[in-house]
Amino acid sequence: MANVFKPRSVRELLTEMKDVSDLMIDLAYATVLFKSDELADRVHELEMRMDELMYNIRSIAAVVTRNIHEARKITGILQVAGAAEAISNAAGELADLVRRRIEIHPAVCDALRAADEKISRAEIAKGSVLAGKRLDELNLPSNMGVWVLALKRKKRLTRKRWIVPVAEGTQVSAGDMLIVKGPRDGIEVLRRMAGVHRGEWAPRNGLPFIRKNLAEMRDLSSVMVDMAYSSILLGSVEIAKEVRELEEKFDRLNYKLWLATLKAAKGERDVARLNSLLEVVKCMERISNAADSIADVVLRKVELHPVFARSLAESDEQIARADVSRRSALVGESLGELNLWTTAGVYTLMIKREKRYLFNPSKRVRVRAGDSLIVRGPHSGVRKVKKAAGGWKIR
């Protein structure tokens, strides 16, 4: 019997596109950090998957557009989908640096490790409390803010296999290698649970300005993508404007970094390694430009289809709003004291306070009754924060 083609909805396609592009960014940085050909291959496979998704969305757009009104609605969808594809292309180019055997400058790895959101690896030792447990049982995103990006499974002593993406029901075994992202505290806890008792990295000397700028640009580009999706989810021109301002800040950092790199070339013995640094910067720039393209849909006040909100709500990492009631235990606590990232796997992108937004709030900011926390994290973690904001206990 012939297979019957069942077309997927735009909502499903957009949801998968966001999940794939998010995963590709993290895996691409892990590829550069650990100089792994195998991870680079997985990034390439995800890039091909993204091409398929983009083709499907364009095909649907061509079929459903019957008049100018529908064409305007579908334009916004295509622009967001195109931005997600641009992010995946940038991630693919990052991974290609390893596949092309381009030597990565040490300052790049130092900067990636100095960024706020860490990427690390941990091999599961014999006797580890993690061995034999399923990832959905461990619930690492909500319990310690750690996400498993990839799993390398040892087979028949010598054969190994990467699992990307990693399903929630996957069982962890001794000898498995996990590639993870999350806050420093959460990752240190996970590594101890895995049986890793040594530090993975010590900072090097040299090019401190470049390392600092590059780490800030990595964090900034990631925050911009999250905020751009938030501007669509909330229909907020103010958030979209902030994305554009961050894009301008990114461009200023970009100019300073290029200038500092050219100056550093005078004392660099291997100029080709500095070129690899600039290649990484170009990929980050493409990611920030894609975030600006998403925000542009809101700034131009394109009529947005409700499919956007539903696709964001169904993606692996949710972006949501938690309204703080007067009876909430969050009231009066600072973000540092709450430590939502480690306890619930949730990152506070911004706080809406009356008629203004506090973007990328510091740990010292205290939560007030009436605040709306705009957060990103796993479904279970976001649900915890929403309950806590409404007056339920978070633990």
C-alpha positions in Angstrom: 0.0 0.0 0.0 1.4 3.4 -1.0 2.3 5.9 1.7 -0.3 8.7 2.0 1.2 12.2 2.3 -0.1 14.0 5.4 0.8 17.7 5.2 1.9 19.3 8.6 0.5 22.5 9.8 2.4 25.8 9.7 2.3 25.7 13.5 4.1 22.4 13.7 6.7 23.4 11.2 7.4 26.7 13.0 7.7 24.9 16.3 10.2 22.5 14.9 12.1 25.2 13.1 12.6 27.1 16.4 13.6 24.0 18.2 16.1 22.9 15.5 17.7 26.4 15.2 18.1 26.7 19.0 19.7 23.3 19.2 22.0 24.0 16.2 23.4 27.2 17.8 24.3 25.3 21.0 25.7 22.3 19.1 27.7 24.5 16.8 29.4 26.2 19.8 30.0 22.8 21.3 31.6 21.7 18.0 34.0 24.6 18.1 34.7 24.2 21.8 35.5 20.5 21.7 36.8 20.5 18.1 34.5 17.5 17.3 34.0 16.3 13.7 31.2 14.0 14.9 29.3 17.0 16.4 29.9 18.9 13.2 28.3 16.1 11.2 25.2 16.3 13.5 25.0 20.0 13.0 25.1 19.4 9.2 22.3 16.9 9.5 20.2 19.4 11.4 20.9 22.0 8.8 19.5 19.7 6.1 16.4 19.1 8.2 16.0 22.9 8.5 16.2 23.2 4.7 13.3 20.6 4.4 11.2 22.5 6.9 11.7 25.8 5.1 10.8 24.2 1.8 7.5 22.9 3.3 6.6 26.3 4.7 7.2 27.9 1.4 5.1 25.3 -0.3 2.2 25.8 2.1 2.5 29.6 1.6 2.2 29.2 -2.1 -0.9 27.0 -1.8 -2.9 29.0 0.8 -2.3 32.6 -0.4 -5.5 33.5 -2.3 -5.6 37.3 -1.9 -3.6 40.3 -0.8 -4.9 40.1 2.8 -3.7 36.5 3.2 -0.4 37.4 1.4 0.3 40.0 4.1 -0.3 37.6 6.9 1.9 34.9 5.3 4.7 37.4 4.8 5.3 37.6 8.6 5.4 33.8 8.8 7.9 33.6 6.0 10.1 36.3 7.5 10.3 34.6 10.9 10.9 31.2 9.2 13.6 32.8 7.0 15.3 34.2 10.1 15.3 30.8 11.8 16.8 29.4 8.6 19.5 32.1 8.7 20.3 31.2 12.3 20.7 27.5 11.2 23.0 28.6 8.3 25.2 30.6 10.7 25.4 27.6 13.0 26.3 25.4 10.1 29.1 27.7 9.1 30.5 27.7 12.7 30.6 23.9 12.6 32.2 23.9 9.2 35.3 25.6 10.7 36.0 22.3 12.4 35.2 20.2 9.4 37.5 22.4 7.3 40.4 21.7 9.8 40.7 25.4 10.5 42.7 25.9 13.8 40.5 27.7 16.3 42.2 30.5 18.3 42.3 29.7 22.0 40.6 33.1 22.7 37.4 31.7 21.0 37.2 28.7 23.4 38.0 31.0 26.4 35.2 33.4 25.4 32.7 30.6 24.9 33.5 29.2 28.4 33.3 32.7 29.9 29.8 33.3 28.5 26.9 33.4 31.0 25.3 30.2 29.6 28.0 27.5 29.8 28.5 24.5 27.5 30.2 21.5 29.0 30.6 17.8 28.7 30.5 15.0 31.3 31.3 11.3 31.0 29.1 9.0 33.1 31.4 7.1 35.4 30.7 3.6 36.8 28.7 3.8 39.9 27.4 7.3 39.0 23.9 8.1 40.5 22.9 9.0 36.9 23.7 5.6 35.4 20.5 3.6 34.7 18.2 6.7 35.0 16.1 8.1 32.2 16.4 11.8 31.4 12.7 12.4 32.1 13.3 10.9 35.6 16.2 13.2 36.2 14.4 16.3 34.9 17.7 18.2 34.7 16.2 21.4 33.1 13.8 22.0 35.9 15.9 20.7 38.8 19.3 22.3 38.0 18.8 24.4 34.8 20.9 22.0 32.7 19.9 20.8 29.2 21.3 17.8 27.5 22.2 18.7 23.9 23.7 15.5 22.7 24.7 12.0 24.1 27.6 9.9 22.8 26.9 6.3 23.5 29.7 3.7 23.8 29.0 0.5 22.0 30.9 -2.8 21.7 34.0 -1.2 23.5 35.2 0.8 20.5 32.1 2.0 18.5 30.4 5.2 19.6 27.3 6.9 18.5 25.9 10.4 18.9 22.3 10.8 19.7 20.9 14.2 18.6 18.4 15.4 19.6 18.2 13.4 22.8 14.7 12.1 23.6 13.3 12.6 27.2 13.0 8.9 27.6 16.6 8.1 26.8 18.4 6.1 29.5 21.8 7.2 30.6 24.5 4.5 31.0 28.0 4.3 32.4 30.5 5.4 29.6 28.0 7.8 28.0 29.3 11.3 27.2 26.8 14.1 27.7 27.1 17.5 26.0 25.1 20.0 28.2 24.4 23.7 28.6 23.3 25.7 31.6 24.5 27.8 34.5 27.9 27.2 36.1 26.4 25.9 39.4 24.0 23.5 37.7 26.7 22.1 35.4 29.1 21.6 38.4 26.4 19.6 40.2 25.8 17.5 37.2 29.5 16.8 36.7 29.8 15.7 40.3 26.8 13.4 39.9 28.3 12.0 36.7 31.5 11.2 38.7 33.7 13.9 37.2 35.9 15.3 39.9 38.3 17.5 38.0 37.9 21.0 36.5 37.5 21.2 32.7 39.1 24.5 32.0 41.5 27.1 33.4 41.6 30.6 31.8 44.6 31.4 29.6 46.6 34.6 29.4 46.5 36.9 26.4 44.0 39.0 24.5 41.7 39.7 27.5 39.8 42.5 25.7 39.0 40.2 22.8 37.9 37.4 25.1 35.7 39.7 27.1 34.1 41.3 24.0 33.5 37.9 22.3 31.9 36.4 25.4 29.6 39.4 25.6 28.7 39.2 21.9 27.9 35.5 22.3 25.5 36.2 25.2 24.1 39.3 23.5 23.2 37.4 20.3 21.5 34.6 22.2 19.5 37.1 24.3 18.4 38.9 21.2 17.0 35.8 19.6 15.0 35.1 22.8 13.7 38.7 23.0 12.8 38.7 19.3 10.6 35.7 19.8 9.2 37.4 22.9 8.3 40.5 21.0 6.1 38.3 18.6 4.6 36.2 21.5 3.6 39.4 23.4 3.0 41.6 20.3 5.3 44.1 21.9 6.7 46.9 19.8 8.7 48.0 22.9 10.6 44.7 23.1 11.1 44.7 19.4 12.7 48.2 19.7 15.0 46.9 22.4 16.1 44.1 20.1 17.0 46.8 17.5 18.9 48.8 20.1 20.8 45.6 21.2 21.6 45.0 17.5 23.2 48.5 17.4 25.2 47.6 20.6 26.3 44.3 19.0 27.5 46.3 16.0 29.6 48.6 18.2 31.1 45.6 20.0 31.7 44.0 16.6 33.6 47.1 15.3 35.8 47.2 18.5 36.6 43.5 18.3 37.6 43.7 14.6 39.8 46.7 15.4 41.4 44.9 18.5 42.0 41.8 16.4 43.8 43.7 13.7 46.0 45.3 16.3 46.7 41.9 17.9 47.8 40.6 14.5 51.1 42.6 14.9 52.2 40.3 17.8 50.5 37.1 16.6 52.8 34.4 15.3 50.0 32.5 13.5 47.7 35.1 11.9 45.5 32.3 10.4 44.3 31.5 14.0 43.1 35.1 14.4 41.2 34.7 11.1 39.3 31.8 12.7 38.2 34.2 15.5 36.8 36.7 12.9 35.0 33.8 11.2 33.2 33.0 14.5 32.4 36.7 14.9 30.8 36.8 11.4 28.6 33.8 12.4 27.5 35.6 15.6 26.7 38.7 13.6 24.4 36.7 11.3 22.6 35.3 14.3 22.0 38.9 15.7 20.9 40.0 12.3 18.3 37.2 12.2 17.0 38.2 15.6 16.6 41.8 14.3 14.7 40.4 11.2 12.2 38.6 13.6 11.7 41.8 15.6 11.2 43.7 12.4 8.0 41.9 11.8 6.6 43.5 15.0 8.2 46.9 14.3 6.5 47.1 10.9 3.2 46.1 12.5 2.6 43.2 10.2 -0.6 41.5 11.1 0.5 38.4 13.0 -1.2 35.1 12.7 -2.1 33.4 16.0 -0.1 30.4 14.8 3.0 32.3 16.1 2.0 32.2 19.7 0.9 28.6 19.6 4.2 27.5 17.9 6.3 29.3 20.5 4.2 27.8 23.4 4.7 24.3 22.0 8.5 24.5 21.4 11.0 22.7 23.6 12.0 25.9 25.4 9.0 28.0 26.2 8.9 31.8 26.4 6.1 32.9 28.7 4.8 35.6 31.0 4.3 35.0 34.8 2.2 37.6 36.5 3.2 38.2 40.2 0.3 38.4 42.6 0.4 40.1 46.0 0.3 36.8 47.9 3.3 35.4 45.9 6.4 34.3 47.8 8.4 35.9 45.0 7.5 39.4 46.2 10.4 41.2 47.8 12.9 38.5 46.7 15.8 39.4 44.4 16.4 37.4 41.2 19.7 36.3 42.7 18.0 35.0 45.9 15.3 33.2 43.9 18.0 31.6 41.6 15.3 30.5 39.2 17.8 29.3 36.6 19.3 26.7 38.9 16.1 25.7 40.8 13.7 25.7 37.8 15.8 25.9 34.7 14.2 29.2 33.9 15.9 32.4 32.7 14.4 35.8 33.3 14.6 37.7 30.0 12.9 40.8 31.3 10.4 42.2 33.8 7.4 44.2 32.8 6.8 46.8 35.6 3.7 49.0 35.1 4.3 50.6 31.7 8.0 49.8 31.2 10.3 46.8 30.7 13.4 46.0 32.7 15.5 44.3 30.1 18.1 41.6 31.1 17.6 42.4 34.8 20.5 41.9 37.2 20.4 39.5 40.1 19.9 42.5 42.5 16.5 43.4 41.1 13.7 42.6 43.5 10.4 41.3 42.4 7.3 43.4 43.1 3.6 42.6 43.2 2.1 43.4 39.8 5.3 42.6 38.0 5.2 40.3 34.9 8.2 38.1 34.5 9.0 37.3 30.9 10.9 33.9 31.2 12.4 31.2 29.1 12.8 27.6 30.0 11.3 24.1 29.9 7.5 23.6 30.2 7.8 22.2 33.7 10.1 25.0 34.9 7.9 27.7 33.4 4.9 26.1 35.0 6.7 26.2 38.4 7.4 29.9 38.1 3.8 30.7 37.0 2.5 28.9 40.0 4.9 30.6 42.3 4.0 34.0 40.8 0.3 33.2 41.4 0.9 32.4 45.1 1.8 28.7 45.0 5.0 27.4 46.5 7.8 26.9 43.9 9.4 23.9 45.7 
